[in-house]
């Protein structure tokens, strides 16, 4: 097993793991694309790295929304949903 084989998608998913498909809103998709554009212009990212950067983008977007509207309960709920999607 070479070092580059670690990043290939594995066929055997461990028992107990379930693949989850998420649907993002237009704003979330835009935030992810902008965040990924910072890195994909310079480097080719592995699928796992894209997932990681997408999670970081959603957390950064949630933080941005929270800072923009501090007392809005709706935005707070949306932020928690974004952080939950990032996990």
PyMOL Python script that loads the backbone (N, CA, C, O; Angstrom):
from pymol import cmd

cmd.read_pdbstr("""\
ATOM      1  N   UNK A   1       0.854  -1.181   0.000  1.00  0.00           N
ATOM      2  CA  UNK A   1       0.000   0.000   0.000  1.00  0.00           C
ATOM      3  C   UNK A   1       0.889   1.230   0.000  1.00  0.00           C
ATOM      4  O   UNK A   1       1.646   1.466   0.942  1.00  0.00           O
ATOM      5  N   UNK A   2       0.790   1.999  -1.053  1.00  0.00           N
ATOM      6  CA  UNK A   2       1.574   3.216  -1.146  1.00  0.00           C
ATOM      7  C   UNK A   2       0.915   4.356  -0.396  1.00  0.00           C
ATOM      8  O   UNK A   2      -0.244   4.269   0.012  1.00  0.00           O
ATOM      9  N   UNK A   3       1.657   5.401  -0.226  1.00  0.00           N
ATOM     10  CA  UNK A   3       1.134   6.561   0.508  1.00  0.00           C
ATOM     11  C   UNK A   3      -0.028   7.219  -0.230  1.00  0.00           C
ATOM     12  O   UNK A   3      -0.916   7.789   0.403  1.00  0.00           O
ATOM     13  N   UNK A   4      -0.032   7.148  -1.560  1.00  0.00           N
ATOM     14  CA  UNK A   4      -1.103   7.788  -2.319  1.00  0.00           C
ATOM     15  C   UNK A   4      -2.389   6.977  -2.314  1.00  0.00           C
ATOM     16  O   UNK A   4      -3.449   7.511  -2.640  1.00  0.00           O
ATOM     17  N   UNK A   5      -2.322   5.702  -1.951  1.00  0.00           N
ATOM     18  CA  UNK A   5      -3.526   4.870  -1.895  1.00  0.00           C
ATOM     19  C   UNK A   5      -4.439   5.243  -0.734  1.00  0.00           C
ATOM     20  O   UNK A   5      -5.611   4.866  -0.725  1.00  0.00           O
ATOM     21  N   UNK A   6      -3.926   5.967   0.231  1.00  0.00           N
ATOM     22  CA  UNK A   6      -4.751   6.362   1.377  1.00  0.00           C
ATOM     23  C   UNK A   6      -5.910   7.264   0.976  1.00  0.00           C
ATOM     24  O   UNK A   6      -6.953   7.265   1.630  1.00  0.00           O
ATOM     25  N   UNK A   7      -5.732   8.029  -0.093  1.00  0.00           N
ATOM     26  CA  UNK A   7      -6.704   9.043  -0.450  1.00  0.00           C
ATOM     27  C   UNK A   7      -7.734   8.547  -1.458  1.00  0.00           C
ATOM     28  O   UNK A   7      -8.639   9.292  -1.834  1.00  0.00           O
ATOM     29  N   UNK A   8      -7.607   7.302  -1.895  1.00  0.00           N
ATOM     30  CA  UNK A   8      -8.592   6.754  -2.813  1.00  0.00           C
ATOM     31  C   UNK A   8      -9.850   6.391  -2.039  1.00  0.00           C
ATOM     32  O   UNK A   8      -9.788   6.019  -0.867  1.00  0.00           O
ATOM     33  N   UNK A   9     -10.994   6.502  -2.708  1.00  0.00           N
ATOM     34  CA  UNK A   9     -12.260   6.161  -2.061  1.00  0.00           C
ATOM     35  C   UNK A   9     -12.296   4.659  -1.795  1.00  0.00           C
ATOM     36  O   UNK A   9     -11.981   3.853  -2.671  1.00  0.00           O
ATOM     37  N   UNK A  10     -12.672   4.307  -0.611  1.00  0.00           N
ATOM     38  CA  UNK A  10     -12.720   2.909  -0.217  1.00  0.00           C
ATOM     39  C   UNK A  10     -14.099   2.327  -0.530  1.00  0.00           C
ATOM     40  O   UNK A  10     -15.127   2.965  -0.302  1.00  0.00           O
ATOM     41  N   UNK A  11     -14.097   1.109  -1.054  1.00  0.00           N
ATOM     42  CA  UNK A  11     -15.352   0.450  -1.416  1.00  0.00           C
ATOM     43  C   UNK A  11     -16.094  -0.075  -0.194  1.00  0.00           C
ATOM     44  O   UNK A  11     -17.324  -0.041  -0.156  1.00  0.00           O
ATOM     45  N   UNK A  12     -15.374  -0.549   0.784  1.00  0.00           N
ATOM     46  CA  UNK A  12     -15.997  -1.137   1.968  1.00  0.00           C
ATOM     47  C   UNK A  12     -16.204  -0.068   3.033  1.00  0.00           C
ATOM     48  O   UNK A  12     -15.255   0.373   3.681  1.00  0.00           O
ATOM     49  N   UNK A  13     -17.449   0.337   3.202  1.00  0.00           N
ATOM     50  CA  UNK A  13     -17.773   1.314   4.234  1.00  0.00           C
ATOM     51  C   UNK A  13     -17.932   0.555   5.543  1.00  0.00           C
ATOM     52  O   UNK A  13     -18.646  -0.447   5.593  1.00  0.00           O
ATOM     53  N   UNK A  14     -17.274   1.021   6.608  1.00  0.00           N
ATOM     54  CA  UNK A  14     -17.380   0.314   7.886  1.00  0.00           C
ATOM     55  C   UNK A  14     -18.825   0.226   8.366  1.00  0.00           C
ATOM     56  O   UNK A  14     -19.638   1.109   8.094  1.00  0.00           O
ATOM     57  N   UNK A  15     -19.129  -0.846   9.079  1.00  0.00           N
ATOM     58  CA  UNK A  15     -20.478  -1.045   9.583  1.00  0.00           C
ATOM     59  C   UNK A  15     -20.819   0.060  10.577  1.00  0.00           C
ATOM     60  O   UNK A  15     -19.999   0.412  11.426  1.00  0.00           O
ATOM     61  N   UNK A  16     -22.011   0.597  10.473  1.00  0.00           N
ATOM     62  CA  UNK A  16     -22.433   1.663  11.362  1.00  0.00           C
ATOM     63  C   UNK A  16     -22.357   3.038  10.708  1.00  0.00           C
ATOM     64  O   UNK A  16     -22.970   3.988  11.194  1.00  0.00           O
ATOM     65  N   UNK A  17     -21.611   3.152   9.613  1.00  0.00           N
ATOM     66  CA  UNK A  17     -21.508   4.422   8.912  1.00  0.00           C
ATOM     67  C   UNK A  17     -22.580   4.486   7.832  1.00  0.00           C
ATOM     68  O   UNK A  17     -22.861   3.495   7.158  1.00  0.00           O
ATOM     69  N   UNK A  18     -23.167   5.652   7.679  1.00  0.00           N
ATOM     70  CA  UNK A  18     -24.205   5.852   6.677  1.00  0.00           C
ATOM     71  C   UNK A  18     -23.831   7.081   5.866  1.00  0.00           C
ATOM     72  O   UNK A  18     -23.502   8.128   6.424  1.00  0.00           O
ATOM     73  N   UNK A  19     -23.882   6.948   4.545  1.00  0.00           N
ATOM     74  CA  UNK A  19     -23.593   8.086   3.694  1.00  0.00           C
ATOM     75  C   UNK A  19     -24.782   9.047   3.723  1.00  0.00           C
ATOM     76  O   UNK A  19     -25.932   8.635   3.566  1.00  0.00           O
ATOM     77  N   UNK A  20     -24.489  10.317   3.923  1.00  0.00           N
ATOM     78  CA  UNK A  20     -25.527  11.339   4.023  1.00  0.00           C
ATOM     79  C   UNK A  20     -25.389  12.295   2.849  1.00  0.00           C
ATOM     80  O   UNK A  20     -24.297  12.791   2.570  1.00  0.00           O
ATOM     81  N   UNK A  21     -26.486  12.551   2.167  1.00  0.00           N
ATOM     82  CA  UNK A  21     -26.452  13.541   1.097  1.00  0.00           C
ATOM     83  C   UNK A  21     -27.128  14.812   1.611  1.00  0.00           C
ATOM     84  O   UNK A  21     -28.219  14.769   2.179  1.00  0.00           O
ATOM     85  N   UNK A  22     -26.463  15.926   1.399  1.00  0.00           N
ATOM     86  CA  UNK A  22     -26.968  17.209   1.882  1.00  0.00           C
ATOM     87  C   UNK A  22     -27.347  18.096   0.712  1.00  0.00           C
ATOM     88  O   UNK A  22     -26.735  18.038  -0.354  1.00  0.00           O
ATOM     89  N   UNK A  23     -28.347  18.904   0.922  1.00  0.00           N
ATOM     90  CA  UNK A  23     -28.733  19.896  -0.069  1.00  0.00           C
ATOM     91  C   UNK A  23     -28.480  21.267   0.536  1.00  0.00           C
ATOM     92  O   UNK A  23     -28.975  21.581   1.619  1.00  0.00           O
ATOM     93  N   UNK A  24     -27.707  22.078  -0.171  1.00  0.00           N
ATOM     94  CA  UNK A  24     -27.356  23.402   0.317  1.00  0.00           C
ATOM     95  C   UNK A  24     -28.215  24.458  -0.360  1.00  0.00           C
ATOM     96  O   UNK A  24     -28.651  24.294  -1.499  1.00  0.00           O
ATOM     97  N   UNK A  25     -28.450  25.546   0.367  1.00  0.00           N
ATOM     98  CA  UNK A  25     -29.164  26.670  -0.231  1.00  0.00           C
ATOM     99  C   UNK A  25     -28.225  27.391  -1.188  1.00  0.00           C
ATOM    100  O   UNK A  25     -27.031  27.095  -1.250  1.00  0.00           O
ATOM    101  N   UNK A  26     -28.775  28.332  -1.926  1.00  0.00           N
ATOM    102  CA  UNK A  26     -27.971  29.089  -2.890  1.00  0.00           C
ATOM    103  C   UNK A  26     -26.889  29.895  -2.176  1.00  0.00           C
ATOM    104  O   UNK A  26     -25.767  29.986  -2.673  1.00  0.00           O
ATOM    105  N   UNK A  27     -27.202  30.478  -1.027  1.00  0.00           N
ATOM    106  CA  UNK A  27     -26.222  31.266  -0.281  1.00  0.00           C
ATOM    107  C   UNK A  27     -25.098  30.375   0.257  1.00  0.00           C
ATOM    108  O   UNK A  27     -23.926  30.750   0.227  1.00  0.00           O
ATOM    109  N   UNK A  28     -25.473  29.194   0.747  1.00  0.00           N
ATOM    110  CA  UNK A  28     -24.470  28.264   1.264  1.00  0.00           C
ATOM    111  C   UNK A  28     -23.546  27.793   0.143  1.00  0.00           C
ATOM    112  O   UNK A  28     -22.329  27.725   0.317  1.00  0.00           O
ATOM    113  N   UNK A  29     -24.132  27.471  -1.000  1.00  0.00           N
ATOM    114  CA  UNK A  29     -23.334  27.034  -2.144  1.00  0.00           C
ATOM    115  C   UNK A  29     -22.379  28.132  -2.590  1.00  0.00           C
ATOM    116  O   UNK A  29     -21.224  27.862  -2.918  1.00  0.00           O
ATOM    117  N   UNK A  30     -22.856  29.355  -2.601  1.00  0.00           N
ATOM    118  CA  UNK A  30     -22.011  30.485  -2.990  1.00  0.00           C
ATOM    119  C   UNK A  30     -20.848  30.657  -2.006  1.00  0.00           C
ATOM    120  O   UNK A  30     -19.714  30.894  -2.422  1.00  0.00           O
ATOM    121  N   UNK A  31     -21.127  30.541  -0.722  1.00  0.00           N
ATOM    122  CA  UNK A  31     -20.078  30.675   0.299  1.00  0.00           C
ATOM    123  C   UNK A  31     -19.029  29.573   0.152  1.00  0.00           C
ATOM    124  O   UNK A  31     -17.833  29.830   0.290  1.00  0.00           O
ATOM    125  N   UNK A  32     -19.474  28.356  -0.128  1.00  0.00           N
ATOM    126  CA  UNK A  32     -18.547  27.243  -0.303  1.00  0.00           C
ATOM    127  C   UNK A  32     -17.689  27.458  -1.539  1.00  0.00           C
ATOM    128  O   UNK A  32     -16.477  27.247  -1.495  1.00  0.00           O
ATOM    129  N   UNK A  33     -18.302  27.877  -2.643  1.00  0.00           N
ATOM    130  CA  UNK A  33     -17.544  28.101  -3.884  1.00  0.00           C
ATOM    131  C   UNK A  33     -16.494  29.195  -3.709  1.00  0.00           C
ATOM    132  O   UNK A  33     -15.371  29.062  -4.195  1.00  0.00           O
ATOM    133  N   UNK A  34     -16.853  30.271  -3.022  1.00  0.00           N
ATOM    134  CA  UNK A  34     -15.889  31.344  -2.791  1.00  0.00           C
ATOM    135  C   UNK A  34     -14.725  30.866  -1.930  1.00  0.00           C
ATOM    136  O   UNK A  34     -13.570  31.203  -2.193  1.00  0.00           O
ATOM    137  N   UNK A  35     -15.030  30.083  -0.906  1.00  0.00           N
ATOM    138  CA  UNK A  35     -13.984  29.572  -0.011  1.00  0.00           C
ATOM    139  C   UNK A  35     -13.072  28.604  -0.759  1.00  0.00           C
ATOM    140  O   UNK A  35     -11.851  28.662  -0.613  1.00  0.00           O
ATOM    141  N   UNK A  36     -13.657  27.717  -1.557  1.00  0.00           N
ATOM    142  CA  UNK A  36     -12.861  26.752  -2.308  1.00  0.00           C
ATOM    143  C   UNK A  36     -12.029  27.420  -3.397  1.00  0.00           C
ATOM    144  O   UNK A  36     -10.954  26.932  -3.744  1.00  0.00           O
ATOM    145  N   UNK A  37     -12.515  28.526  -3.936  1.00  0.00           N
ATOM    146  CA  UNK A  37     -11.779  29.232  -4.987  1.00  0.00           C
ATOM    147  C   UNK A  37     -10.421  29.722  -4.490  1.00  0.00           C
ATOM    148  O   UNK A  37      -9.486  29.866  -5.278  1.00  0.00           O
ATOM    149  N   UNK A  38     -10.312  29.975  -3.199  1.00  0.00           N
ATOM    150  CA  UNK A  38      -9.033  30.410  -2.642  1.00  0.00           C
ATOM    151  C   UNK A  38      -7.965  29.331  -2.775  1.00  0.00           C
ATOM    152  O   UNK A  38      -6.782  29.642  -2.919  1.00  0.00           O
ATOM    153  N   UNK A  39      -8.373  28.067  -2.728  1.00  0.00           N
ATOM    154  CA  UNK A  39      -7.425  26.962  -2.703  1.00  0.00           C
ATOM    155  C   UNK A  39      -7.350  26.191  -4.010  1.00  0.00           C
ATOM    156  O   UNK A  39      -6.275  25.723  -4.387  1.00  0.00           O
ATOM    157  N   UNK A  40      -8.479  26.050  -4.713  1.00  0.00           N
ATOM    158  CA  UNK A  40      -8.475  25.231  -5.919  1.00  0.00           C
ATOM    159  C   UNK A  40      -7.782  25.923  -7.083  1.00  0.00           C
ATOM    160  O   UNK A  40      -7.408  25.259  -8.050  1.00  0.00           O
ATOM    161  N   UNK A  41      -7.600  27.232  -7.018  1.00  0.00           N
ATOM    162  CA  UNK A  41      -6.859  27.918  -8.071  1.00  0.00           C
ATOM    163  C   UNK A  41      -5.379  27.530  -8.037  1.00  0.00           C
ATOM    164  O   UNK A  41      -4.714  27.492  -9.072  1.00  0.00           O
ATOM    165  N   UNK A  42      -4.878  27.246  -6.848  1.00  0.00           N
ATOM    166  CA  UNK A  42      -3.457  26.949  -6.692  1.00  0.00           C
ATOM    167  C   UNK A  42      -3.179  25.455  -6.606  1.00  0.00           C
ATOM    168  O   UNK A  42      -2.117  25.008  -7.040  1.00  0.00           O
ATOM    169  N   UNK A  43      -4.093  24.679  -6.066  1.00  0.00           N
ATOM    170  CA  UNK A  43      -3.853  23.267  -5.802  1.00  0.00           C
ATOM    171  C   UNK A  43      -5.021  22.430  -6.299  1.00  0.00           C
ATOM    172  O   UNK A  43      -6.148  22.913  -6.407  1.00  0.00           O
ATOM    173  N   UNK A  44      -4.735  21.174  -6.598  1.00  0.00           N
ATOM    174  CA  UNK A  44      -5.806  20.230  -6.890  1.00  0.00           C
ATOM    175  C   UNK A  44      -6.098  19.486  -5.588  1.00  0.00           C
ATOM    176  O   UNK A  44      -5.212  18.851  -5.017  1.00  0.00           O
ATOM    177  N   UNK A  45      -7.331  19.569  -5.129  1.00  0.00           N
ATOM    178  CA  UNK A  45      -7.681  19.016  -3.825  1.00  0.00           C
ATOM    179  C   UNK A  45      -8.289  17.627  -3.949  1.00  0.00           C
ATOM    180  O   UNK A  45      -9.022  17.336  -4.894  1.00  0.00           O
ATOM    181  N   UNK A  46      -7.975  16.783  -2.990  1.00  0.00           N
ATOM    182  CA  UNK A  46      -8.587  15.461  -2.899  1.00  0.00           C
ATOM    183  C   UNK A  46     -10.037  15.624  -2.432  1.00  0.00           C
ATOM    184  O   UNK A  46     -10.368  16.623  -1.793  1.00  0.00           O
ATOM    185  N   UNK A  47     -10.903  14.656  -2.742  1.00  0.00           N
ATOM    186  CA  UNK A  47     -12.310  14.761  -2.318  1.00  0.00           C
ATOM    187  C   UNK A  47     -12.487  14.967  -0.817  1.00  0.00           C
ATOM    188  O   UNK A  47     -13.379  15.701  -0.391  1.00  0.00           O
ATOM    189  N   UNK A  48     -11.647  14.327  -0.023  1.00  0.00           N
ATOM    190  CA  UNK A  48     -11.736  14.518   1.429  1.00  0.00           C
ATOM    191  C   UNK A  48     -11.402  15.945   1.807  1.00  0.00           C
ATOM    192  O   UNK A  48     -12.013  16.515   2.712  1.00  0.00           O
ATOM    193  N   UNK A  49     -10.427  16.526   1.113  1.00  0.00           N
ATOM    194  CA  UNK A  49     -10.050  17.910   1.394  1.00  0.00           C
ATOM    195  C   UNK A  49     -11.177  18.860   1.007  1.00  0.00           C
ATOM    196  O   UNK A  49     -11.427  19.845   1.701  1.00  0.00           O
ATOM    197  N   UNK A  50     -11.856  18.566  -0.098  1.00  0.00           N
ATOM    198  CA  UNK A  50     -12.987  19.399  -0.520  1.00  0.00           C
ATOM    199  C   UNK A  50     -14.081  19.358   0.538  1.00  0.00           C
ATOM    200  O   UNK A  50     -14.676  20.388   0.853  1.00  0.00           O
ATOM    201  N   UNK A  51     -14.353  18.173   1.089  1.00  0.00           N
ATOM    202  CA  UNK A  51     -15.354  18.048   2.153  1.00  0.00           C
ATOM    203  C   UNK A  51     -14.937  18.846   3.379  1.00  0.00           C
ATOM    204  O   UNK A  51     -15.761  19.515   4.004  1.00  0.00           O
ATOM    205  N   UNK A  52     -13.676  18.773   3.714  1.00  0.00           N
ATOM    206  CA  UNK A  52     -13.163  19.508   4.870  1.00  0.00           C
ATOM    207  C   UNK A  52     -13.273  21.010   4.660  1.00  0.00           C
ATOM    208  O   UNK A  52     -13.715  21.739   5.548  1.00  0.00           O
ATOM    209  N   UNK A  53     -12.868  21.467   3.481  1.00  0.00           N
ATOM    210  CA  UNK A  53     -12.946  22.897   3.197  1.00  0.00           C
ATOM    211  C   UNK A  53     -14.392  23.366   3.106  1.00  0.00           C
ATOM    212  O   UNK A  53     -14.691  24.507   3.458  1.00  0.00           O
ATOM    213  N   UNK A  54     -15.289  22.510   2.640  1.00  0.00           N
ATOM    214  CA  UNK A  54     -16.711  22.868   2.600  1.00  0.00           C
ATOM    215  C   UNK A  54     -17.245  23.068   4.008  1.00  0.00           C
ATOM    216  O   UNK A  54     -18.006  24.002   4.260  1.00  0.00           O
ATOM    217  N   UNK A  55     -16.849  22.199   4.923  1.00  0.00           N
ATOM    218  CA  UNK A  55     -17.261  22.342   6.316  1.00  0.00           C
ATOM    219  C   UNK A  55     -16.717  23.635   6.907  1.00  0.00           C
ATOM    220  O   UNK A  55     -17.428  24.346   7.616  1.00  0.00           O
ATOM    221  N   UNK A  56     -15.455  23.939   6.615  1.00  0.00           N
ATOM    222  CA  UNK A  56     -14.867  25.185   7.104  1.00  0.00           C
ATOM    223  C   UNK A  56     -15.583  26.394   6.514  1.00  0.00           C
ATOM    224  O   UNK A  56     -15.783  27.396   7.201  1.00  0.00           O
ATOM    225  N   UNK A  57     -15.970  26.302   5.243  1.00  0.00           N
ATOM    226  CA  UNK A  57     -16.684  27.400   4.605  1.00  0.00           C
ATOM    227  C   UNK A  57     -18.039  27.625   5.260  1.00  0.00           C
ATOM    228  O   UNK A  57     -18.437  28.769   5.478  1.00  0.00           O
ATOM    229  N   UNK A  58     -18.754  26.544   5.577  1.00  0.00           N
ATOM    230  CA  UNK A  58     -20.060  26.684   6.229  1.00  0.00           C
ATOM    231  C   UNK A  58     -19.926  27.281   7.623  1.00  0.00           C
ATOM    232  O   UNK A  58     -20.758  28.088   8.036  1.00  0.00           O
ATOM    233  N   UNK A  59     -18.893  26.893   8.343  1.00  0.00           N
ATOM    234  CA  UNK A  59     -18.668  27.466   9.669  1.00  0.00           C
ATOM    235  C   UNK A  59     -18.319  28.945   9.569  1.00  0.00           C
ATOM    236  O   UNK A  59     -18.795  29.751  10.368  1.00  0.00           O
ATOM    237  N   UNK A  60     -17.487  29.306   8.589  1.00  0.00           N
ATOM    238  CA  UNK A  60     -17.131  30.714   8.388  1.00  0.00           C
ATOM    239  C   UNK A  60     -18.373  31.524   7.990  1.00  0.00           C
ATOM    240  O   UNK A  60     -18.548  32.655   8.443  1.00  0.00           O
ATOM    241  N   UNK A  61     -19.227  30.949   7.149  1.00  0.00           N
ATOM    242  CA  UNK A  61     -20.450  31.631   6.736  1.00  0.00           C
ATOM    243  C   UNK A  61     -21.402  31.810   7.922  1.00  0.00           C
ATOM    244  O   UNK A  61     -22.029  32.861   8.059  1.00  0.00           O
ATOM    245  N   UNK A  62     -21.513  30.799   8.768  1.00  0.00           N
ATOM    246  CA  UNK A  62     -22.350  30.904   9.966  1.00  0.00           C
ATOM    247  C   UNK A  62     -21.819  31.986  10.893  1.00  0.00           C
ATOM    248  O   UNK A  62     -22.594  32.755  11.462  1.00  0.00           O
ATOM    249  N   UNK A  63     -20.510  32.048  11.046  1.00  0.00           N
ATOM    250  CA  UNK A  63     -19.891  33.076  11.876  1.00  0.00           C
ATOM    251  C   UNK A  63     -20.150  34.471  11.299  1.00  0.00           C
ATOM    252  O   UNK A  63     -20.415  35.417  12.041  1.00  0.00           O
ATOM    253  N   UNK A  64     -20.072  34.586   9.976  1.00  0.00           N
ATOM    254  CA  UNK A  64     -20.362  35.857   9.308  1.00  0.00           C
ATOM    255  C   UNK A  64     -21.804  36.286   9.565  1.00  0.00           C
ATOM    256  O   UNK A  64     -22.057  37.444   9.897  1.00  0.00           O
ATOM    257  N   UNK A  65     -22.754  35.355   9.412  1.00  0.00           N
ATOM    258  CA  UNK A  65     -24.164  35.686   9.653  1.00  0.00           C
ATOM    259  C   UNK A  65     -24.396  36.097  11.101  1.00  0.00           C
ATOM    260  O   UNK A  65     -25.148  37.032  11.377  1.00  0.00           O
ATOM    261  N   UNK A  66     -23.754  35.401  12.010  1.00  0.00           N
ATOM    262  CA  UNK A  66     -23.924  35.707  13.428  1.00  0.00           C
ATOM    263  C   UNK A  66     -23.392  37.095  13.751  1.00  0.00           C
ATOM    264  O   UNK A  66     -24.008  37.829  14.524  1.00  0.00           O
ATOM    265  N   UNK A  67     -22.266  37.458  13.175  1.00  0.00           N
ATOM    266  CA  UNK A  67     -21.692  38.782  13.425  1.00  0.00           C
ATOM    267  C   UNK A  67     -22.492  39.899  12.769  1.00  0.00           C
ATOM    268  O   UNK A  67     -22.567  41.004  13.307  1.00  0.00           O
ATOM    269  N   UNK A  68     -23.089  39.623  11.616  1.00  0.00           N
ATOM    270  CA  UNK A  68     -23.860  40.647  10.903  1.00  0.00           C
ATOM    271  C   UNK A  68     -25.158  40.995  11.620  1.00  0.00           C
ATOM    272  O   UNK A  68     -25.540  42.163  11.700  1.00  0.00           O
ATOM    273  N   UNK A  69     -25.813  40.000  12.127  1.00  0.00           N
ATOM    274  CA  UNK A  69     -27.093  40.228  12.813  1.00  0.00           C
ATOM    275  C   UNK A  69     -27.023  39.571  14.180  1.00  0.00           C
ATOM    276  O   UNK A  69     -27.257  38.369  14.309  1.00  0.00           O
ATOM    277  N   UNK A  70     -26.712  40.333  15.168  1.00  0.00           N
ATOM    278  CA  UNK A  70     -26.384  39.773  16.473  1.00  0.00           C
ATOM    279  C   UNK A  70     -27.603  39.283  17.245  1.00  0.00           C
ATOM    280  O   UNK A  70     -27.507  38.255  17.916  1.00  0.00           O
ATOM    281  N   UNK A  71     -28.731  39.960  17.185  1.00  0.00           N
ATOM    282  CA  UNK A  71     -29.847  39.603  18.058  1.00  0.00           C
ATOM    283  C   UNK A  71     -30.963  38.854  17.337  1.00  0.00           C
ATOM    284  O   UNK A  71     -32.039  38.663  17.904  1.00  0.00           O
ATOM    285  N   UNK A  72     -30.731  38.437  16.127  1.00  0.00           N
ATOM    286  CA  UNK A  72     -31.786  37.799  15.353  1.00  0.00           C
ATOM    287  C   UNK A  72     -31.817  36.292  15.640  1.00  0.00           C
ATOM    288  O   UNK A  72     -30.861  35.586  15.321  1.00  0.00           O
ATOM    289  N   UNK A  73     -32.883  35.806  16.226  1.00  0.00           N
ATOM    290  CA  UNK A  73     -32.995  34.394  16.597  1.00  0.00           C
ATOM    291  C   UNK A  73     -33.062  33.486  15.376  1.00  0.00           C
ATOM    292  O   UNK A  73     -32.572  32.357  15.414  1.00  0.00           O
ATOM    293  N   UNK A  74     -33.667  33.972  14.293  1.00  0.00           N
ATOM    294  CA  UNK A  74     -33.752  33.161  13.071  1.00  0.00           C
ATOM    295  C   UNK A  74     -32.358  32.856  12.535  1.00  0.00           C
ATOM    296  O   UNK A  74     -32.049  31.714  12.193  1.00  0.00           O
ATOM    297  N   UNK A  75     -31.534  33.872  12.467  1.00  0.00           N
ATOM    298  CA  UNK A  75     -30.176  33.691  11.953  1.00  0.00           C
ATOM    299  C   UNK A  75     -29.388  32.763  12.873  1.00  0.00           C
ATOM    300  O   UNK A  75     -28.565  31.974  12.409  1.00  0.00           O
ATOM    301  N   UNK A  76     -29.640  32.858  14.154  1.00  0.00           N
ATOM    302  CA  UNK A  76     -28.965  31.973  15.106  1.00  0.00           C
ATOM    303  C   UNK A  76     -29.341  30.516  14.844  1.00  0.00           C
ATOM    304  O   UNK A  76     -28.484  29.634  14.897  1.00  0.00           O
ATOM    305  N   UNK A  77     -30.611  30.264  14.564  1.00  0.00           N
ATOM    306  CA  UNK A  77     -31.061  28.905  14.260  1.00  0.00           C
ATOM    307  C   UNK A  77     -30.436  28.413  12.958  1.00  0.00           C
ATOM    308  O   UNK A  77     -30.023  27.257  12.861  1.00  0.00           O
ATOM    309  N   UNK A  78     -30.366  29.296  11.955  1.00  0.00           N
ATOM    310  CA  UNK A  78     -29.743  28.940  10.679  1.00  0.00           C
ATOM    311  C   UNK A  78     -28.262  28.632  10.881  1.00  0.00           C
ATOM    312  O   UNK A  78     -27.729  27.711  10.262  1.00  0.00           O
ATOM    313  N   UNK A  79     -27.604  29.391  11.735  1.00  0.00           N
ATOM    314  CA  UNK A  79     -26.184  29.155  12.016  1.00  0.00           C
ATOM    315  C   UNK A  79     -25.981  27.771  12.612  1.00  0.00           C
ATOM    316  O   UNK A  79     -25.051  27.058  12.235  1.00  0.00           O
ATOM    317  N   UNK A  80     -26.845  27.394  13.535  1.00  0.00           N
ATOM    318  CA  UNK A  80     -26.719  26.068  14.143  1.00  0.00           C
ATOM    319  C   UNK A  80     -26.967  24.968  13.110  1.00  0.00           C
ATOM    320  O   UNK A  80     -26.328  23.916  13.150  1.00  0.00           O
ATOM    321  N   UNK A  81     -27.903  25.220  12.181  1.00  0.00           N
ATOM    322  CA  UNK A  81     -28.150  24.244  11.126  1.00  0.00           C
ATOM    323  C   UNK A  81     -26.927  24.114  10.217  1.00  0.00           C
ATOM    324  O   UNK A  81     -26.576  23.009   9.802  1.00  0.00           O
ATOM    325  N   UNK A  82     -26.278  25.239   9.909  1.00  0.00           N
ATOM    326  CA  UNK A  82     -25.082  25.211   9.064  1.00  0.00           C
ATOM    327  C   UNK A  82     -23.941  24.460   9.748  1.00  0.00           C
ATOM    328  O   UNK A  82     -23.237  23.672   9.117  1.00  0.00           O
ATOM    329  N   UNK A  83     -23.771  24.713  11.034  1.00  0.00           N
ATOM    330  CA  UNK A  83     -22.716  24.026  11.775  1.00  0.00           C
ATOM    331  C   UNK A  83     -23.023  22.537  11.839  1.00  0.00           C
ATOM    332  O   UNK A  83     -22.111  21.713  11.779  1.00  0.00           O
ATOM    333  N   UNK A  84     -24.309  22.182  11.963  1.00  0.00           N
ATOM    334  CA  UNK A  84     -24.684  20.781  11.982  1.00  0.00           C
ATOM    335  C   UNK A  84     -24.407  20.128  10.618  1.00  0.00           C
ATOM    336  O   UNK A  84     -23.968  18.980  10.556  1.00  0.00           O
ATOM    337  N   UNK A  85     -24.662  20.860   9.533  1.00  0.00           N
ATOM    338  CA  UNK A  85     -24.346  20.340   8.192  1.00  0.00           C
ATOM    339  C   UNK A  85     -22.847  20.176   8.017  1.00  0.00           C
ATOM    340  O   UNK A  85     -22.398  19.267   7.319  1.00  0.00           O
ATOM    341  N   UNK A  86     -22.076  21.041   8.639  1.00  0.00           N
ATOM    342  CA  UNK A  86     -20.610  20.990   8.492  1.00  0.00           C
ATOM    343  C   UNK A  86     -20.020  19.752   9.149  1.00  0.00           C
ATOM    344  O   UNK A  86     -18.947  19.295   8.753  1.00  0.00           O
ATOM    345  N   UNK A  87     -20.694  19.212  10.129  1.00  0.00           N
ATOM    346  CA  UNK A  87     -20.186  18.018  10.818  1.00  0.00           C
ATOM    347  C   UNK A  87     -20.302  16.878   9.903  1.00  0.00           C
ATOM    348  O   UNK A  87     -19.935  15.759  10.261  1.00  0.00           O
TER     349      UNK A  87
END
""", "prot")
cmd.dss("prot")
cmd.show_as("cartoon", "prot")
cmd.util.cbc("prot")
cmd.orient("prot")
